Amino acid sequence: MGIHTVIKTAFEIALMGAFILSVGYFIITAFSLALSRLRNDPEIIEDESRYPTVTIQIPTYNELAALNCAKCCLAFDYPVEKIQIMIGDDSNQPEISAKIDAFSAANSRIEISRRGDNAGFKPGNLNVMLPKSSGDYLLILDSDFLPKEDFLKRLVVPVIKDPTLAGVQASWKIINVHDNHSTLMGSGIVNIVHSVLLPFLKNITNSCVFCGSGELVKKSDLIELGGWTMGALTEDVDYSLRVITSGKRIAYIEDLQVKCEVPYTPGDLFRQQMRWAYGVMRAFMAHGKKLFLSRTIQKRTKFAAFCFGSGYVMITMLLLTGILGTLNMLSYLFGIDPSATPSSSYTVGHIIYDASINLLLTCGMIISSIAAGFINGFGLRSIGKLIVASLTIGIICMFFVGRGLITAALGLPMKWFMMKKAGNEQAA
């Protein structure tokens, strides 16, 4: 078997895998589009005596955007005596901490938690805040999140109805989607998760995962399962897999959206996606075997976990398809293998045609991103830009995702990256 034959066979296997996953995304997207027509305003329970106590945790590291988030929380239409608001300040810039202290001094309901460093990153911060939290539930909000006044009382409805829930995840609404191609690409990625995948999982498997922010976590379950994993770059997915493996369930409210940002520079977007890929891979490496081999966990729950991680499987297949397809073409054109001598009829036109067919066969995620955009209301004018972003910034981003996956698979460490946020500039 010649080199060209080996490359061609591997390419065809990768292409078939990407095609199968792409078809899966087509089906999930069609299902989620149909569901989007049935959305209503999320429910509110009027009897405030039933509302649980909640500690709002805003972990931050040199981010004044946390003050914008805290202002929103102070305005919550929720019984004041049932809310504790805490900013976990890991800042190493004294001027940032001074402004946070001044804000707390002017707003007596704001508590500050400090530990003197950023050890263990965000989960380390959350673990330090955990014993200081008086609420039965924890509402975790990243600094750039801006919830509306009625957000919390709508978020607690599922746990009031079913106290056995491990928590609730709200949907995200990106506010800087149209800033540039990077924010459009980042929004497309987030929208696939929150407007396509999670609604599908909720309705088909009755399961969901936490997404790191806009999440309500039952404190007793978190303590029982050992708290947040120190140093985890996606502590949300890591904890979600532990929750699912323990037989508990997470609810999702696709009709309840909380405003937030995506990275507005290509470099930050690439680093964010690399970090997410690394963190998700490490979480599945740590907990996936126990989850998928368990005889007590329902098959639909395992299917939900696989669906959530399928995006990274899809990207792996696309990367392999691209790399092997290029090698296949080069070996054919330059006669690396004597059995693969190019025919005179094989032209640049054929190459473009083959590449176009392969793109059509594997464009499920792009279609999902466009459909998710429609669900979130940013309409026709962004389709062309989103496609351009997907085929430029998106392709580069895939290689960073691949780097994150490989780094995680090899057990190598990865740094935590600080992202630029417009909210920090506005707060300053």
C-alpha positions as CSV (number, residue, x, y, z in Angstrom):
1,M,0.0,0.0,0.0
2,G,1.5,3.3,-1.1
3,I,1.8,6.5,0.9
4,H,-0.9,8.2,-1.2
5,T,-3.3,5.3,-0.5
6,V,-2.7,5.5,3.2
7,I,-3.3,9.2,3.3
8,K,-6.3,9.0,1.1
9,T,-7.9,6.2,3.2
10,A,-7.3,8.2,6.4
11,F,-8.7,11.3,4.8
12,E,-11.9,9.5,3.7
13,I,-12.4,8.1,7.2
14,A,-12.0,11.5,8.8
15,L,-14.3,13.0,6.1
16,M,-16.9,10.4,6.8
17,G,-16.7,11.1,10.6
18,A,-17.1,14.8,10.0
19,F,-20.0,14.2,7.7
20,I,-21.8,12.0,10.2
21,L,-21.4,14.6,12.9
22,S,-22.4,17.3,10.5
23,V,-25.7,15.5,9.7
24,G,-26.2,15.2,13.5
25,Y,-25.8,19.0,13.8
26,F,-28.3,19.5,11.0
27,I,-30.9,17.4,12.8
28,I,-30.3,19.1,16.2
29,T,-30.5,22.5,14.6
30,A,-33.8,21.7,12.8
31,F,-35.2,20.5,16.1
32,S,-34.0,23.6,18.0
33,L,-35.4,25.9,15.3
34,A,-38.8,24.3,15.7
35,L,-38.6,24.7,19.5
36,S,-37.6,28.3,19.3
37,R,-41.1,29.1,17.9
38,L,-42.6,27.8,21.1
39,R,-40.7,30.0,23.5
40,N,-42.5,32.0,26.1
41,D,-41.6,34.4,28.9
42,P,-40.0,32.4,31.7
43,E,-42.3,31.7,34.6
44,I,-42.4,33.7,37.9
45,I,-43.7,32.3,41.2
46,E,-45.4,35.2,43.1
47,D,-45.2,33.7,46.6
48,E,-41.9,35.2,47.8
49,S,-42.0,33.0,51.0
50,R,-41.0,30.1,48.7
51,Y,-37.9,31.8,47.4
52,P,-34.6,30.2,48.5
53,T,-31.7,32.1,50.0
54,V,-29.1,32.9,47.4
55,T,-25.4,34.0,47.6
56,I,-24.4,35.9,44.5
57,Q,-20.7,35.3,43.7
58,I,-18.8,37.5,41.3
59,P,-15.2,36.2,40.9
60,T,-12.9,38.8,39.4
61,Y,-9.3,39.4,38.6
62,N,-8.3,43.0,37.8
63,E,-11.7,43.6,36.3
64,L,-13.7,46.7,37.1
65,A,-16.6,45.2,35.0
66,A,-17.4,43.4,38.2
67,L,-18.9,46.7,39.5
68,N,-21.3,46.8,36.6
69,C,-22.4,43.3,37.4
70,A,-22.8,44.1,41.1
71,K,-24.9,47.1,40.3
72,C,-27.3,44.9,38.4
73,C,-27.5,42.4,41.3
74,L,-28.3,45.3,43.8
75,A,-31.3,46.1,41.6
76,F,-32.7,42.5,41.7
77,D,-36.4,42.3,42.3
78,Y,-35.9,39.7,45.0
79,P,-36.3,39.8,48.8
80,V,-33.3,41.7,50.1
81,E,-33.1,39.5,53.2
82,K,-32.6,36.4,51.1
83,I,-29.7,37.7,49.0
84,Q,-26.0,37.9,49.8
85,I,-23.8,39.7,47.2
86,M,-20.1,38.9,47.3
87,I,-17.2,40.0,45.0
88,G,-14.3,37.6,45.1
89,D,-11.4,40.0,44.3
90,D,-8.2,38.2,43.3
91,S,-6.8,41.4,41.8
92,N,-3.0,42.1,42.0
93,Q,-3.5,45.7,41.0
94,P,-4.0,47.9,44.1
95,E,-5.9,50.6,42.2
96,I,-8.5,48.0,41.0
97,S,-9.0,46.7,44.6
98,A,-9.2,50.2,45.9
99,K,-12.1,51.0,43.5
100,I,-13.9,47.8,44.5
101,D,-13.5,48.7,48.2
102,A,-14.9,52.2,47.5
103,F,-17.9,50.6,45.7
104,S,-18.4,48.3,48.7
105,A,-18.2,51.2,51.1
106,A,-20.8,53.0,49.2
107,N,-23.1,49.9,49.0
108,S,-23.3,48.2,52.4
109,R,-24.8,45.0,50.9
110,I,-21.7,44.3,48.9
111,E,-19.2,41.9,50.7
112,I,-15.6,41.5,49.5
113,S,-13.7,38.2,49.6
114,R,-9.9,38.2,49.2
115,R,-7.2,35.6,49.5
116,G,-4.1,37.5,48.3
117,D,-3.4,35.6,45.1
118,N,-5.0,33.8,42.1
119,A,-4.0,30.3,43.0
120,G,-6.2,27.7,41.3
121,F,-7.7,30.5,39.1
122,K,-11.5,31.0,39.1
123,P,-12.3,27.7,40.9
124,G,-9.8,28.6,43.6
125,N,-11.6,31.9,44.1
126,L,-15.0,30.2,44.2
127,N,-13.8,27.7,46.8
128,V,-12.6,30.5,49.1
129,M,-16.0,32.1,48.8
130,L,-17.9,28.9,49.5
131,P,-17.6,28.7,53.3
132,K,-18.4,32.5,53.5
133,S,-21.6,32.0,51.6
134,S,-24.8,31.9,53.6
135,G,-27.3,31.1,50.8
136,D,-28.7,27.7,50.1
137,Y,-27.9,28.4,46.4
138,L,-25.0,30.1,44.7
139,L,-25.6,32.4,41.7
140,I,-22.3,32.6,39.9
141,L,-21.8,35.5,37.5
142,D,-18.6,36.4,35.6
143,S,-17.7,40.1,35.8
144,D,-19.1,41.0,32.3
145,F,-22.6,39.6,32.9
146,L,-25.4,42.0,33.3
147,P,-28.6,40.4,34.6
148,K,-32.0,42.1,34.5
149,E,-34.0,43.0,37.6
150,D,-36.3,39.9,37.4
151,F,-33.5,37.5,36.4
152,L,-33.0,35.8,39.8
153,K,-36.7,35.3,40.6
154,R,-37.1,33.6,37.2
155,L,-34.0,31.6,37.7
156,V,-35.1,30.0,41.0
157,V,-38.4,28.7,39.6
158,P,-37.1,25.2,38.7
159,V,-35.5,24.6,42.1
160,I,-38.6,25.8,43.9
161,K,-40.6,23.2,41.9
162,D,-38.0,20.5,42.2
163,P,-35.6,20.9,45.2
164,T,-33.7,17.8,44.1
165,L,-32.1,19.7,41.2
166,A,-28.4,20.3,41.4
167,G,-28.9,23.7,39.9
168,V,-30.2,25.7,36.9
169,Q,-28.4,27.2,33.9
170,A,-29.7,30.4,32.2
171,S,-29.1,31.2,28.5
172,W,-26.6,33.8,27.4
173,K,-27.3,36.8,25.1
174,I,-24.2,38.4,23.5
175,I,-24.3,42.2,23.6
176,N,-21.2,42.9,21.4
177,V,-22.1,40.5,18.6
178,H,-21.8,43.1,15.8
179,D,-18.5,44.8,16.9
180,N,-16.3,42.9,14.4
181,H,-15.6,39.5,12.8
182,S,-14.1,38.2,16.1
183,T,-17.2,39.0,18.2
184,L,-19.4,37.6,15.4
185,M,-17.4,34.4,15.4
186,G,-17.4,34.2,19.2
187,S,-21.1,34.9,19.3
188,G,-21.7,32.1,16.8
189,I,-19.9,29.6,19.0
190,V,-21.8,30.7,22.1
191,N,-25.1,30.7,20.2
192,I,-24.6,27.1,19.0
193,V,-24.3,26.0,22.7
194,H,-27.2,28.1,24.2
195,S,-29.7,28.2,21.3
196,V,-29.1,24.8,19.6
197,L,-27.3,22.2,21.8
198,L,-28.7,23.0,25.3
199,P,-32.4,23.3,24.2
200,F,-32.0,20.0,22.4
201,L,-30.5,18.3,25.4
202,K,-33.2,19.7,27.7
203,N,-36.1,18.5,25.6
204,I,-34.6,15.1,24.5
205,T,-32.6,14.0,27.5
206,N,-34.0,16.2,30.3
207,S,-30.4,17.0,31.2
208,C,-28.1,20.0,30.9
209,V,-24.6,21.2,32.0
210,F,-23.4,24.3,33.8
211,C,-21.7,26.9,31.6
212,G,-19.6,28.8,34.0
213,S,-21.8,31.9,34.5
214,G,-25.5,32.7,34.8
215,E,-25.7,29.4,36.8
216,L,-27.6,28.7,40.0
217,V,-25.7,26.0,42.0
218,K,-27.1,24.1,45.0
219,K,-24.5,24.6,47.7
220,S,-25.1,21.4,49.6
221,D,-24.5,19.3,46.5
222,L,-21.4,21.3,45.7
223,I,-20.0,20.7,49.1
224,E,-21.0,17.0,49.0
225,L,-19.1,16.5,45.7
226,G,-16.0,18.1,47.0
227,G,-16.3,21.7,45.7
228,W,-14.7,23.1,42.6
229,T,-11.7,21.4,41.1
230,M,-8.7,23.6,41.8
231,G,-7.0,24.8,38.6
232,A,-9.7,23.6,36.3
233,L,-9.9,25.8,33.2
234,T,-13.5,24.9,32.7
235,E,-14.7,24.2,36.3
236,D,-18.3,24.3,35.0
237,V,-18.0,21.3,32.8
238,D,-15.8,19.4,35.3
239,Y,-18.5,19.9,38.0
240,S,-21.3,19.1,35.6
241,L,-19.8,15.7,34.8
242,R,-19.5,15.0,38.5
243,V,-23.1,16.1,39.0
244,I,-24.4,13.9,36.2
245,T,-22.3,10.9,37.3
246,S,-23.7,11.2,40.9
247,G,-27.2,10.8,39.4
248,K,-28.3,14.4,39.9
249,R,-29.8,16.7,37.3
250,I,-29.3,20.3,36.0
251,A,-32.2,22.3,34.6
252,Y,-31.9,24.8,31.7
253,I,-34.1,27.8,31.0
254,E,-33.6,28.8,27.3
255,D,-36.2,31.6,27.6
256,L,-34.2,33.3,30.4
257,Q,-31.2,35.2,28.9
258,V,-28.5,37.1,30.7
259,K,-26.4,39.7,28.8
260,C,-22.6,39.2,28.4
261,E,-19.6,39.7,26.2
262,V,-17.4,37.7,23.9
263,P,-13.7,38.5,23.2
264,Y,-13.4,41.4,20.8
265,T,-9.9,40.7,19.5
266,P,-8.9,37.6,17.4
267,G,-6.0,36.8,19.9
268,D,-8.3,36.7,22.9
269,L,-10.9,34.6,21.0
270,F,-8.2,32.1,20.0
271,R,-6.9,31.9,23.6
272,Q,-10.4,31.6,25.0
273,Q,-11.4,28.7,22.7
274,M,-8.0,27.0,23.3
275,R,-8.6,27.2,27.0
276,W,-12.2,25.9,26.7
277,A,-11.0,23.0,24.6
278,Y,-8.3,22.1,27.0
279,G,-10.6,22.4,30.0
280,V,-13.4,20.3,28.5
281,M,-10.9,17.6,27.4
282,R,-9.4,17.4,30.8
283,A,-12.8,17.2,32.4
284,F,-13.8,14.2,30.2
285,M,-10.4,12.6,30.8
286,A,-11.0,12.9,34.5
287,H,-14.7,11.9,34.7
288,G,-15.8,10.5,31.3
289,K,-14.8,6.9,31.9
290,K,-16.8,6.6,35.1
291,L,-19.8,8.4,33.5
292,F,-19.9,6.3,30.3
293,L,-19.2,3.0,31.9
294,S,-21.7,3.4,34.7
295,R,-24.6,0.9,34.7
296,T,-26.8,3.1,36.8
297,I,-26.8,6.3,34.7
298,Q,-29.5,6.4,32.0
299,K,-28.4,6.1,28.3
300,R,-30.0,9.4,27.5
301,T,-27.9,11.1,30.2
302,K,-24.7,9.6,28.6
303,F,-26.0,10.8,25.2
304,A,-26.4,14.3,26.6
305,A,-22.8,14.3,27.8
306,F,-21.6,13.1,24.4
307,C,-23.6,15.7,22.6
308,F,-22.1,18.5,24.7
309,G,-18.6,17.3,23.9
310,S,-19.4,16.5,20.2
311,G,-18.3,20.0,19.1
312,Y,-14.7,19.2,19.9
313,V,-15.0,15.8,18.2
314,M,-16.4,17.6,15.2
315,I,-13.5,20.1,15.2
316,T,-11.0,17.2,15.5
317,M,-12.6,15.5,12.4
318,L,-12.5,18.8,10.5
319,L,-8.9,19.4,11.3
320,L,-7.9,15.9,10.3
321,T,-9.9,16.3,7.1
322,G,-8.2,19.5,6.2
323,I,-4.7,18.3,7.0
324,L,-5.1,14.9,5.4
325,G,-6.9,16.4,2.4
326,T,-4.1,18.8,1.8
327,L,-1.5,16.0,2.1
328,N,-3.6,13.8,-0.2
329,M,-3.7,16.6,-2.8
330,L,0.0,17.3,-2.6
331,S,0.9,13.6,-2.9
332,Y,-1.3,13.3,-5.9
333,L,-0.1,16.5,-7.7
334,F,3.6,15.9,-7.1
335,G,3.6,12.2,-7.6
336,I,5.0,11.3,-4.1
337,D,3.6,7.9,-4.6
338,P,4.2,6.3,-8.1
339,S,0.7,4.8,-8.0
340,A,-0.8,8.3,-7.6
341,T,0.7,10.0,-10.7
342,P,-1.6,12.9,-11.6
343,S,-3.6,12.7,-14.8
344,S,-3.7,15.6,-17.2
345,S,-7.4,16.0,-16.5
346,Y,-6.8,16.8,-12.9
347,T,-6.9,20.6,-12.8
348,V,-7.2,23.5,-10.3
349,G,-10.9,23.4,-11.1
350,H,-11.1,19.9,-9.9
351,I,-9.3,20.8,-6.7
352,I,-11.7,23.7,-6.0
353,Y,-14.7,21.4,-6.8
354,D,-13.5,18.7,-4.4
355,A,-12.9,21.3,-1.7
356,S,-16.4,22.8,-2.2
357,I,-18.0,19.3,-2.0
358,N,-16.1,18.5,1.2
359,L,-17.2,21.9,2.7
360,L,-20.8,21.2,1.9
361,L,-20.5,17.7,3.5
362,T,-19.1,19.1,6.7
363,C,-20.8,22.5,7.2
364,G,-23.2,21.4,9.9
365,M,-21.6,23.7,12.6
366,I,-21.7,26.7,10.2
367,I,-25.4,26.0,9.5
368,S,-26.0,25.7,13.2
369,S,-24.3,29.0,13.9
370,I,-26.5,30.8,11.3
371,A,-29.6,29.2,12.6
372,A,-28.7,30.1,16.2
373,G,-28.2,33.7,15.0
374,F,-31.7,33.8,13.7
375,I,-33.0,32.4,17.0
376,N,-31.2,35.2,18.7
377,G,-32.5,37.8,16.3
378,F,-29.5,39.2,14.5
379,G,-31.0,38.4,11.1
380,L,-30.1,38.3,7.5
381,R,-27.6,41.2,7.5
382,S,-25.1,39.1,9.4
383,I,-25.2,35.8,7.4
384,G,-22.5,36.8,4.9
385,K,-20.2,38.2,7.6
386,L,-20.7,35.1,9.8
387,I,-19.8,32.8,6.9
388,V,-16.7,35.0,6.1
389,A,-15.7,34.9,9.8
390,S,-16.2,31.1,9.9
391,L,-14.0,30.5,6.9
392,T,-11.2,32.9,8.1
393,I,-11.1,33.5,11.8
394,G,-13.0,30.2,12.4
395,I,-10.4,28.1,10.5
396,I,-7.5,29.7,12.5
397,C,-9.5,29.2,15.7
398,M,-9.9,25.5,14.9
399,F,-6.1,25.1,15.1
400,F,-6.0,26.7,18.5
401,V,-8.8,24.4,19.6
402,G,-6.8,21.5,18.3
403,R,-3.7,22.7,20.2
404,G,-5.8,22.8,23.4
405,L,-7.1,19.3,22.9
406,I,-3.6,17.9,22.1
407,T,-2.1,19.7,25.1
408,A,-4.8,18.3,27.4
409,A,-4.5,14.8,25.9
410,L,-0.7,14.8,26.6
411,G,-1.3,15.9,30.2
412,L,0.6,19.1,29.8
413,P,-0.3,22.3,31.8
414,M,-1.9,25.3,30.3
415,K,-1.9,28.9,31.5
416,W,-5.0,30.8,32.4
417,F,-5.5,33.8,30.1
418,M,-6.9,37.2,31.1
419,M,-9.3,38.4,28.4
420,K,-9.9,42.1,27.5
421,K,-13.5,43.2,28.3
422,A,-15.3,46.3,27.1
423,G,-17.0,46.4,30.5
424,N,-13.7,47.0,32.2
425,E,-13.2,50.1,30.1
426,Q,-16.7,51.4,30.6
427,A,-16.4,50.9,34.4
428,A,-13.1,52.7,34.4
